Amino acid sequence: MKFHRKSTALALAMVSTVLLVAGVVSASAQSGTNRTSPKTAKARLTETSSFVYNMHLPPGKFFRVTYGSGLHRIDSSSLVSHSSGTISRAVFAGDDFVLGTAIHTGRFSGDLTQTLIVDSATLHGVAHFPVAGAVTLTNTDTGTRITLQDGERFSIPTG
């Protein structure tokens, strides 16, 4: 009976290893530069581009960005605070994100760094933030920097 349990455990370990390796190979294959975009279902070239949002936001308010054309997917995001203010909520979903500042911690100043997988020469989006806020967006690959306006569409080269 013990031999049977060891054999079963060994077989499960081998199957798990095969599934893990298959998942890694599949993920590696998907990270190439020629993928099918889920938005258009046709092959497009993609590349990685890095952006930094420099934000100065009042407490208890929201900063939201909805990406339009140019974005294939958000690869990663990291947030760094430069002040006593804090972010109380951060939601990253699909082609957009929302950051909420905490009410009782003072004005938030900080950077949101994002690595995006882009599929065009220009990234488009719309940013929403309070009138008392100020936000700039910099493409760290090209050095291009723009000042965002609340509710207005923005365009920035992807590099």
C-alpha positions in Angstrom: 0.0 0.0 0.0 2.8 2.4 0.8 4.4 1.7 -2.6 1.2 2.6 -4.3 1.0 6.0 -2.4 4.6 6.8 -3.3 3.9 6.0 -6.9 0.8 8.1 -6.9 2.7 11.0 -5.3 5.5 10.6 -7.8 3.1 10.6 -10.7 1.3 13.7 -9.4 4.7 15.5 -8.9 5.7 14.6 -12.5 2.3 15.8 -13.9 2.7 19.1 -11.9 6.2 19.6 -13.2 5.0 19.0 -16.8 2.1 21.5 -16.4 4.4 24.0 -14.8 7.0 23.7 -17.6 4.2 23.9 -20.2 2.9 27.1 -18.5 6.3 28.7 -18.6 6.9 27.8 -22.2 3.4 29.1 -23.1 4.0 32.4 -21.2 7.4 32.8 -22.9 5.8 32.2 -26.3 3.2 34.8 -25.6 5.7 37.5 -24.6 7.1 37.8 -28.1 6.8 40.8 -30.3 4.2 39.5 -32.8 1.0 38.8 -30.9 -2.7 38.9 -31.8 -4.4 41.8 -30.2 -7.6 40.9 -28.4 -9.1 44.2 -29.5 -8.8 43.6 -33.3 -8.0 39.9 -33.6 -5.3 40.5 -36.2 -1.5 40.3 -35.8 0.2 43.5 -34.6 3.7 44.3 -33.6 4.0 45.1 -29.9 6.8 46.7 -27.9 7.4 47.7 -24.3 7.3 51.4 -23.4 7.7 53.0 -20.0 5.8 56.0 -18.7 5.8 58.0 -15.4 2.8 59.9 -14.2 4.0 62.7 -11.8 0.9 63.5 -9.6 0.0 66.2 -7.1 -3.5 65.5 -5.9 -5.6 66.9 -3.0 -6.8 64.5 -0.3 -10.1 62.6 -0.8 -10.1 62.8 -4.6 -9.6 60.4 -7.5 -7.3 60.3 -10.5 -8.4 58.1 -13.4 -6.9 57.3 -16.8 -8.7 55.4 -19.6 -6.4 54.4 -22.4 -7.6 54.4 -25.9 -5.7 53.4 -29.0 -2.1 52.4 -28.8 -2.3 50.2 -25.7 -2.1 46.5 -26.0 -2.0 45.8 -22.3 -0.6 47.2 -19.0 2.4 45.1 -18.1 3.3 46.5 -14.7 2.6 49.5 -12.4 4.4 50.8 -9.3 3.6 53.7 -7.1 6.0 55.9 -5.1 4.9 58.7 -2.7 7.0 61.8 -2.2 4.8 63.4 0.5 2.8 62.6 3.6 -0.3 62.0 1.5 -1.3 58.5 0.7 -3.3 56.5 -1.8 -6.3 54.8 -0.2 -7.4 52.9 -3.3 -5.8 51.7 -6.5 -7.7 49.7 -9.1 -6.0 48.5 -12.3 -8.5 46.9 -14.7 -8.3 46.3 -18.5 -7.4 49.6 -20.2 -7.7 51.9 -17.3 -6.8 52.6 -13.7 -8.2 54.7 -10.8 -6.2 56.0 -7.8 -8.0 57.5 -4.8 -6.2 59.7 -2.3 -6.8 59.2 1.4 -9.0 61.9 3.1 -7.0 62.8 6.3 -3.4 62.5 5.2 -2.8 65.7 3.2 -2.0 66.4 -0.4 -0.5 63.4 -2.3 2.6 63.9 -4.4 4.1 60.9 -6.1 4.9 58.9 -9.2 3.1 56.1 -10.9 5.5 54.2 -13.2 3.9 51.9 -15.8 5.4 49.5 -18.3 3.0 49.2 -21.1 2.8 46.9 -24.1 1.9 49.2 -26.9 1.0 48.5 -30.5 1.3 51.9 -32.2 3.7 54.8 -32.4 1.3 56.9 -30.2 -0.5 56.2 -27.0 -3.9 57.9 -26.5 -6.0 58.3 -23.4 -8.2 60.5 -21.3 -7.3 61.6 -17.7 -9.7 62.8 -15.0 -8.5 64.5 -11.9 -9.6 67.3 -9.6 -9.1 71.0 -10.6 -6.7 71.4 -7.7 -4.5 68.6 -9.0 -1.6 68.7 -11.4 -0.4 65.7 -13.5 2.4 65.3 -16.0 3.1 62.2 -18.1 6.6 61.3 -19.3 7.7 58.6 -21.7 11.0 57.5 -20.1 12.2 55.9 -23.3 12.0 59.1 -25.4 12.0 61.8 -22.7 8.8 63.3 -24.1 6.8 65.0 -21.3 3.3 66.4 -21.5 1.0 68.1 -19.0 -2.4 66.5 -18.7 -5.6 68.4 -18.6 -8.7 67.1 -16.7 -11.1 65.4 -19.1 -9.1 66.1 -22.2 -7.7 63.4 -24.6 -3.9 63.1 -24.5 -1.5 61.7 -27.0 2.2 60.8 -26.4 4.7 59.0 -28.6 5.5 55.5 -27.4 9.1 55.5 -28.6 
